[in-house]
Amino acid sequence: MNLLKDKIINKLKAIFDPEIPVSIWELGFIYDVIIKDDFDVEIVMTLTAPNCPVAESLPEEVKNTIASIDEVNNVKVTVTFDPPWTMDKMSDEAKLDLGFL
């Protein structure tokens, strides 16, 4: 399971917010990666705001990207705004890339 989780995280690190040149992982959009015994995966994620321009496309991109991993059976992406995303959720790497550090 740990190897699969690492694969999933690596795939998430390769998905970039189209408006910001930083991965959704480093931006802190991914709240949880849940791998079930049957290798179904649930990704709990957020966006900067409910009316974000990529609110429809980004979760679908996450779903399709994770579904492309051979070991994964089914993928469910849950978008939540609780807790709301803030810049505090960004990694130091993202803050550095965006000039906040």
DSSP file (Angstrom, degrees, kcal/mol; ACC not computed):
  #  RESIDUE AA STRUCTURE BP1 BP2  ACC     N-H-->O    O-->H-N    N-H-->O    O-->H-N    TCO  KAPPA ALPHA  PHI   PSI    X-CA   Y-CA   Z-CA
    1    1 A M     >        0   0    0      0, 0.0     4,-2.7     0, 0.0     5,-0.2   0.000 360.0 360.0 360.0 -37.2    0.0    0.0    0.0
    2    2 A N  H  >  +     0   0    0      1,-0.2     4,-2.3     2,-0.2     5,-0.1   0.894 360.0  50.6 -64.4 -38.2    2.9    2.4    0.8
    3    3 A L  H  > S+     0   0    0      2,-0.2     4,-2.1     1,-0.2    -1,-0.2   0.906 111.5  48.0 -64.7 -40.3    4.3    1.9   -2.7
    4    4 A L  H  > S+     0   0    0      2,-0.2     4,-2.6     1,-0.2    -2,-0.2   0.913 109.9  51.7 -65.9 -42.4    1.0    2.6   -4.3
    5    5 A K  H  X S+     0   0    0     -4,-2.7     4,-2.7     1,-0.2    -2,-0.2   0.906 108.9  51.4 -61.3 -40.1    0.5    5.7   -2.1
    6    6 A D  H  X S+     0   0    0     -4,-2.3     4,-2.5     2,-0.2    -1,-0.2   0.906 109.7  49.9 -62.1 -41.4    3.9    6.9   -3.3
    7    7 A K  H  X S+     0   0    0     -4,-2.1     4,-2.1     2,-0.2    -2,-0.2   0.916 111.4  49.1 -61.9 -43.0    2.9    6.4   -6.9
    8    8 A I  H  X S+     0   0    0     -4,-2.6     4,-2.4     2,-0.2    -2,-0.2   0.933 111.2  48.5 -62.9 -46.4   -0.3    8.3   -6.4
    9    9 A I  H  X S+     0   0    0     -4,-2.7     4,-2.3     1,-0.2    -1,-0.2   0.907 109.5  52.8 -62.2 -41.8    1.5   11.2   -4.7
   10   10 A N  H  X S+     0   0    0     -4,-2.5     4,-0.5     1,-0.2    -1,-0.2   0.893 110.1  48.3 -61.2 -38.9    4.0   11.3   -7.5
   11   11 A K  H >< S+     0   0    0     -4,-2.1     3,-1.0     1,-0.2    -2,-0.2   0.902 110.7  50.9 -66.2 -40.5    1.2   11.5  -10.1
   12   12 A L  H >< S+     0   0    0     -4,-2.4     3,-1.4     1,-0.3    13,-0.7   0.856 104.1  58.3 -65.4 -34.1   -0.5   14.3   -8.0
   13   13 A K  H 3< S+     0   0    0     -4,-2.3    -1,-0.3     1,-0.3    -2,-0.2   0.679 101.6  57.0 -68.4 -16.2    2.8   16.2   -7.9
   14   14 A A  T << S+     0   0    0     -3,-1.0     2,-0.6    -4,-0.5    -1,-0.3   0.429  86.9  90.3 -94.8  -0.1    2.7   16.2  -11.8
   15   15 A I    <   -     0   0    0     -3,-1.4     9,-2.8    -4,-0.2    10,-0.4  -0.872  64.4-162.2 -99.3 121.2   -0.7   17.9  -12.0
   16   16 A F  B     -A   23   0A   0     -2,-0.6     7,-0.2     7,-0.3    -2,-0.1  -0.802  25.6-112.4-107.2 143.4   -0.3   21.7  -12.1
   17   17 A D    >   -     0   0    0      5,-2.1     3,-0.6    -2,-0.4     5,-0.3  -0.578  29.0-137.0 -64.3 127.2   -2.9   24.3  -11.4
   18   18 A P  T 3  S+     0   0    0      0, 0.0    -1,-0.2     0, 0.0    -2,-0.0   0.731 101.5  45.4 -65.3 -19.9   -3.4   25.9  -14.8
   19   19 A E  T 3  S+     0   0    0      1,-0.2    -2,-0.0     3,-0.1    -3,-0.0   0.679 117.6  42.0 -94.5 -19.4   -3.4   29.4  -13.4
   20   20 A I  S <  S-     0   0    0     -3,-0.6     2,-2.4     2,-0.2    -3,-0.3  -0.996  81.1-129.7-130.1 129.9   -0.4   29.0  -11.1
   21   21 A P  S    S+     0   0    0      0, 0.0     2,-0.3     0, 0.0    -5,-0.0  -0.196  77.9  97.8 -78.1  52.8    2.8   27.1  -12.2
   22   22 A V  S    S-     0   0    0     -2,-2.4    -5,-2.1    -5,-0.3    -2,-0.2  -0.984  79.0-103.1-137.9 145.7    2.8   24.9   -9.1
   23   23 A S  B  >  -A   16   0A   0     -2,-0.3     4,-2.0    -7,-0.2    -7,-0.3  -0.290  25.7-121.7 -68.7 154.0    1.5   21.4   -8.5
   24   24 A I  H  >>S+     0   0    0     -9,-2.8     5,-2.3   -12,-0.5     6,-0.6   0.788 113.6  57.4 -65.7 -26.0   -1.7   20.8   -6.7
   25   25 A W  H >45S+     0   0    0    -13,-0.7     3,-1.0   -10,-0.4    -1,-0.2   0.952 109.3  42.9 -67.0 -49.4    0.2   18.7   -4.2
   26   26 A E  H 345S+     0   0    0      1,-0.3    65,-3.0     2,-0.1    68,-0.3   0.794 109.1  58.9 -68.8 -28.3    2.5   21.6   -3.3
   27   27 A L  H 3<5S-     0   0    0     -4,-2.0    -1,-0.3    63,-0.2    -2,-0.2   0.653 113.9-119.0 -73.6 -13.9   -0.4   24.0   -3.3
   28   28 A G  T <<5S+     0   0    0     -3,-1.0    -3,-0.2    -4,-0.5    -2,-0.1   0.723  72.6 133.9  83.9  21.6   -2.0   21.9   -0.6
   29   29 A F      < +     0   0    0     -5,-2.3    17,-2.3    -6,-0.2     2,-0.7   0.730  52.3  80.4 -74.8 -21.8   -5.1   21.1   -2.6
   30   30 A I  E     +B   45   0B   0     -6,-0.6    15,-0.3    15,-0.2     3,-0.1  -0.780  50.7 172.5 -92.7 115.6   -4.9   17.4   -1.7
   31   31 A Y  E     -     0   0B   0     13,-2.7     2,-0.3    -2,-0.7    14,-0.2   0.791  64.7  -0.9 -90.3 -32.4   -6.4   16.8    1.8
   32   32 A D  E     -B   44   0B   0     12,-1.8    12,-2.6     2,-0.0     2,-0.5  -0.988  46.2-155.0-160.4 148.0   -6.3   13.0    1.8
   33   33 A V  E     -B   43   0B   0     -2,-0.3     2,-0.5    10,-0.2    10,-0.2  -0.979  22.2-170.5-123.6 114.1   -5.4   10.0   -0.2
   34   34 A I  E     -B   42   0B   0      8,-3.0     8,-2.6    -2,-0.5     2,-0.6  -0.928   5.4-170.0-113.1 121.2   -7.4    6.9    0.9
   35   35 A I  E     -B   41   0B   0     -2,-0.5     6,-0.2     6,-0.2     2,-0.1  -0.950  12.0-154.1-111.9 120.6   -6.5    3.5   -0.5
   36   36 A K    >   -     0   0    0      4,-2.9     3,-2.3    -2,-0.6    -2,-0.0  -0.454  32.0-101.4 -89.8 165.7   -9.0    0.7    0.3
   37   37 A D  T 3  S+     0   0    0      1,-0.3    -1,-0.1     2,-0.1    -2,-0.0   0.778 123.5  54.2 -57.4 -29.4   -8.2   -3.0    0.5
   38   38 A D  T 3  S-     0   0    0      2,-0.1    -1,-0.3     1,-0.0     3,-0.1   0.290 121.5-107.5 -89.5  11.3   -9.7   -3.6   -3.0
   39   39 A F  S <  S+     0   0    0     -3,-2.3    34,-2.4     1,-0.3     2,-0.3   0.675  71.5 145.3  68.0  20.6   -7.4   -0.9   -4.4
   40   40 A D        -     0   0    0     33,-0.2    -4,-2.9    32,-0.2     2,-0.4  -0.679  36.9-150.2 -76.8 145.2  -10.2    1.6   -4.9
   41   41 A V  E     -Bc  35  75B   0     33,-3.0    35,-2.5    -2,-0.3     2,-0.5  -0.954  15.0-165.1-125.1 137.6   -8.8    5.1   -4.2
   42   42 A E  E     -Bc  34  76B   0     -8,-2.6    -8,-3.0    -2,-0.4     2,-0.5  -0.990   5.5-162.8-119.9 129.8  -10.5    8.2   -2.9
   43   43 A I  E     -Bc  33  77B   0     33,-2.7    35,-3.1    -2,-0.5     2,-0.6  -0.953   3.3-160.1-109.2 124.5   -8.8   11.6   -3.2
   44   44 A V  E     +Bc  32  78B   0    -12,-2.6   -13,-2.7    -2,-0.5   -12,-1.8  -0.929  28.7 158.4-104.3 120.9  -10.2   14.4   -1.0
   45   45 A M  E     -Bc  30  79B   0     33,-3.0    35,-2.9    -2,-0.6     2,-0.3  -0.856  26.5-153.6-138.8 169.8   -9.2   17.7   -2.4
   46   46 A T        -     0   0    0    -17,-2.3     2,-0.3    -2,-0.3    35,-0.1  -0.794   8.3-142.7-133.4 178.1  -10.1   21.3   -2.4
   47   47 A L        -     0   0    0     33,-0.4    38,-0.5    -2,-0.3     4,-0.0  -0.830  38.2 -97.4-133.9 173.2   -9.7   24.3   -4.7
   48   48 A T  S    S-     0   0    0     -2,-0.3    37,-0.1     1,-0.2     3,-0.0   0.841 103.3  -9.9 -65.4 -30.6   -9.0   28.0   -4.0
   49   49 A A    >   -     0   0    0      1,-0.1     3,-1.9    35,-0.1    -1,-0.2  -0.978  68.9-108.0-162.1 155.4  -12.8   28.8   -4.2
   50   50 A P  T 3  S+     0   0    0      0, 0.0    -1,-0.1     0, 0.0    -2,-0.1   0.822 120.2  50.2 -58.9 -31.3  -16.0   27.1   -5.2
   51   51 A N  T 3  S+     0   0    0     -3,-0.0     4,-0.0     3,-0.0    -3,-0.0   0.139  79.5 146.3 -95.4  20.9  -16.3   29.3   -8.3
   52   52 A C    X   -     0   0    0     -3,-1.9     3,-2.1     1,-0.1     4,-0.2  -0.295  58.7-123.0 -54.8 137.2  -12.7   28.5   -9.3
   53   53 A P  T 3  S+     0   0    0      0, 0.0     3,-0.3     0, 0.0     4,-0.2   0.741 111.5  46.7 -59.3 -23.0  -12.4   28.4  -13.1
   54   54 A V  T 3> S+     0   0    0      1,-0.2     4,-2.6     2,-0.1    -2,-0.1   0.142  74.2 116.8-104.4  19.9  -11.1   24.8  -13.0
   55   55 A A  T <4 S+     0   0    0     -3,-2.1    -1,-0.2     1,-0.2    -3,-0.1   0.793  85.5  35.6 -59.2 -28.9  -13.7   23.5  -10.6
   56   56 A E  T  > S+     0   0    0     -3,-0.3     4,-0.8    -4,-0.2    -1,-0.2   0.877 123.9  39.0 -88.6 -44.4  -15.0   21.1  -13.2
   57   57 A S  H  > S+     0   0    0     -4,-0.2     4,-2.3     2,-0.2    -2,-0.2   0.854 106.3  59.0 -82.2 -36.2  -11.9   20.2  -15.0
   58   58 A L  H  X S+     0   0    0     -4,-2.6     4,-2.5     1,-0.2     5,-0.2   0.932 106.0  47.0 -66.7 -46.5   -9.2   19.8  -12.3
   59   59 A P  H  > S+     0   0    0      0, 0.0     4,-2.5     0, 0.0    -1,-0.2   0.887 113.2  51.3 -60.0 -35.6  -11.0   17.1  -10.2
   60   60 A E  H  X S+     0   0    0     -4,-0.8     4,-2.6     2,-0.2    -2,-0.2   0.889 108.8  50.7 -67.1 -38.7  -11.6   15.2  -13.5
   61   61 A E  H  X S+     0   0    0     -4,-2.3     4,-2.4     2,-0.2    -1,-0.2   0.909 110.4  49.9 -63.7 -41.9   -7.9   15.5  -14.4
   62   62 A V  H  X S+     0   0    0     -4,-2.5     4,-2.5     2,-0.2     5,-0.3   0.943 111.7  48.7 -60.2 -48.0   -7.0   14.1  -10.9
   63   63 A K  H  X S+     0   0    0     -4,-2.5     4,-2.3     1,-0.2    -2,-0.2   0.935 114.0  44.7 -58.4 -49.3   -9.5   11.2  -11.4
   64   64 A N  H  X S+     0   0    0     -4,-2.6     4,-0.9     1,-0.2    -1,-0.2   0.875 112.9  51.4 -66.0 -38.1   -8.2   10.3  -14.8
   65   65 A T  H >< S+     0   0    0     -4,-2.4     3,-0.5    -5,-0.2    -1,-0.2   0.928 113.7  42.8 -65.5 -45.6   -4.5   10.6  -13.8
   66   66 A I  H >< S+     0   0    0     -4,-2.5     3,-1.6     1,-0.2     6,-0.2   0.862 109.1  58.9 -70.7 -34.9   -4.9    8.4  -10.7
   67   67 A A  H 3< S+     0   0    0     -4,-2.3    -1,-0.2    -5,-0.3    -2,-0.2   0.732  93.4  68.6 -65.0 -21.0   -7.0    5.9  -12.7
   68   68 A S  T << S+     0   0    0     -4,-0.9     2,-0.4    -3,-0.5    -1,-0.3   0.588  74.8 101.9 -75.8  -9.0   -4.1    5.5  -15.1
   69   69 A I  S X  S-     0   0    0     -3,-1.6     3,-1.4    -4,-0.2   -65,-0.0  -0.651  75.2-136.7 -77.2 127.0   -2.1    3.7  -12.4
   70   70 A D  T 3  S+     0   0    0     -2,-0.4    -1,-0.1     1,-0.3    -3,-0.0   0.844  99.2  52.0 -54.6 -41.1   -2.2    0.0  -13.1
   71   71 A E  T 3  S+     0   0    0    -67,-0.0     2,-0.3    -3,-0.0    -1,-0.3   0.658  90.5  94.1 -74.1 -15.3   -2.8   -1.1   -9.5
   72   72 A V    <   -     0   0    0     -3,-1.4   -32,-0.2    -6,-0.2     3,-0.1  -0.625  49.2-176.4 -84.8 132.6   -5.7    1.2   -9.0
   73   73 A N        +     0   0    0    -34,-2.4     2,-0.3     1,-0.3   -33,-0.2   0.922  66.1   0.3 -87.1 -74.4   -9.2   -0.1   -9.6
   74   74 A N        -     0   0    0    -35,-0.1   -33,-3.0     2,-0.0     2,-0.4  -0.877  63.3-151.6-120.2 151.0  -11.7    2.7   -9.2
   75   75 A V  E     -c   41   0B   0     -2,-0.3     2,-0.4   -35,-0.2   -33,-0.2  -0.983   8.7-174.4-126.4 132.5  -11.1    6.4   -8.3
   76   76 A K  E     -c   42   0B   0    -35,-2.5   -33,-2.7    -2,-0.4     2,-0.6  -0.994   8.4-160.4-122.0 130.4  -13.4    8.8   -6.5
   77   77 A V  E     -c   43   0B   0     -2,-0.4     2,-0.5   -35,-0.2   -33,-0.2  -0.954   5.3-166.9-112.6 121.9  -12.5   12.4   -6.2
   78   78 A T  E     -c   44   0B   0    -35,-3.1   -33,-3.0    -2,-0.6     2,-0.5  -0.936   6.2-155.4-109.2 123.0  -14.3   14.3   -3.5
   79   79 A V  E     +c   45   0B   0     -2,-0.5     2,-0.3   -35,-0.2   -33,-0.2  -0.858  19.9 174.7 -98.7 128.9  -14.0   18.1   -3.5
   80   80 A T        -     0   0    0    -35,-2.9   -33,-0.4    -2,-0.5   -49,-0.0  -0.931  32.6-164.4-130.8 154.8  -14.5   19.8   -0.2
   81   81 A F        +     0   0    0     -2,-0.3   -35,-0.1   -35,-0.1    -1,-0.0   0.035  54.8 123.0-121.8  22.6  -14.3   23.4    1.0
   82   82 A D  S    S+     0   0    0      1,-0.4    -1,-0.1     2,-0.1     3,-0.0  -0.909  83.0  23.3-129.1 102.5  -14.2   22.4    4.7
   83   83 A P  S    S-     0   0    0      0, 0.0    -1,-0.4     0, 0.0    -3,-0.1   0.500 108.8-127.2 -80.5 155.4  -11.7   23.5    5.8
   84   84 A P        -     0   0    0      0, 0.0     2,-0.2     0, 0.0    -3,-0.1  -0.345  28.6-101.4 -66.1 149.1  -11.4   26.2    3.2
   85   85 A W        +     0   0    0    -38,-0.5     2,-0.3   -37,-0.1   -56,-0.1  -0.483  45.2 175.4 -70.4 138.7   -8.1   26.4    1.4
   86   86 A T    >   -     0   0    0     -2,-0.2     3,-1.9   -58,-0.1     4,-0.2  -0.917  47.3-104.1-135.3 165.4   -5.6   29.1    2.6
   87   87 A M  G >  S+     0   0    0     -2,-0.3     3,-1.5     1,-0.3     8,-0.1   0.718 113.8  74.8 -62.9 -20.0   -2.1   30.0    1.6
   88   88 A D  G 3  S+     0   0    0      1,-0.3    -1,-0.3   -60,-0.0   -60,-0.0   0.728  86.0  63.9 -63.9 -21.0   -1.0   28.3    4.8
   89   89 A K  G <  S+     0   0    0     -3,-1.9    -1,-0.3   -62,-0.1    -2,-0.2   0.622  82.0 102.3 -79.2 -12.6   -1.7   25.0    3.2
   90   90 A M  S <  S-     0   0    0     -3,-1.5   -63,-0.2    -4,-0.2   -64,-0.1  -0.415  76.7-116.7 -72.2 145.7    1.1   25.5    0.6
   91   91 A S     >  -     0   0    0    -65,-3.0     4,-2.4     1,-0.1     5,-0.2  -0.326  27.2-108.6 -72.0 163.4    4.4   23.8    1.0
   92   92 A D  H  > S+     0   0    0      1,-0.2     4,-2.5     2,-0.2     5,-0.2   0.863 121.8  58.0 -60.1 -34.9    7.5   25.9    1.5
   93   93 A E  H  > S+     0   0    0      2,-0.2     4,-2.7     1,-0.2    -1,-0.2   0.923 107.5  45.6 -61.1 -44.9    8.5   24.9   -2.0
   94   94 A A  H  > S+     0   0    0    -68,-0.3     4,-2.1     2,-0.2    -2,-0.2   0.913 112.4  50.9 -64.9 -42.7    5.3   26.4   -3.4
   95   95 A K  H  <>S+     0   0    0     -4,-2.4     5,-3.5     1,-0.2     6,-0.8   0.895 112.1  47.6 -62.3 -39.0    5.7   29.5   -1.3
   96   96 A L  H ><5S+     0   0    0     -4,-2.5     3,-1.3     4,-0.2    -2,-0.2   0.931 110.4  51.3 -66.6 -46.0    9.3   29.8   -2.6
   97   97 A D  H 3<5S+     0   0    0     -4,-2.7    -2,-0.2     1,-0.3    -1,-0.2   0.843 113.8  45.3 -59.4 -34.2    8.2   29.3   -6.2
   98   98 A L  T 3<5S-     0   0    0     -4,-2.1    -1,-0.3    -5,-0.2    -2,-0.2   0.391 118.9-109.3 -93.7   3.1    5.6   32.0   -5.9
   99   99 A G  T < 5S+     0   0    0     -3,-1.3    -3,-0.2    -4,-0.3    -2,-0.1   0.709  83.6 121.7  80.9  20.8    7.8   34.4   -4.2
  100  100 A F      <       0   0    0     -5,-3.5    -4,-0.2    -6,-0.2    -5,-0.1   0.541 360.0 360.0 -91.9  -7.2    6.3   34.3   -0.7
  101  101 A L              0   0    0     -6,-0.8    -5,-0.2    -5,-0.1    -1,-0.2   0.335 360.0 360.0-120.9 360.0    9.5   33.2    1.0
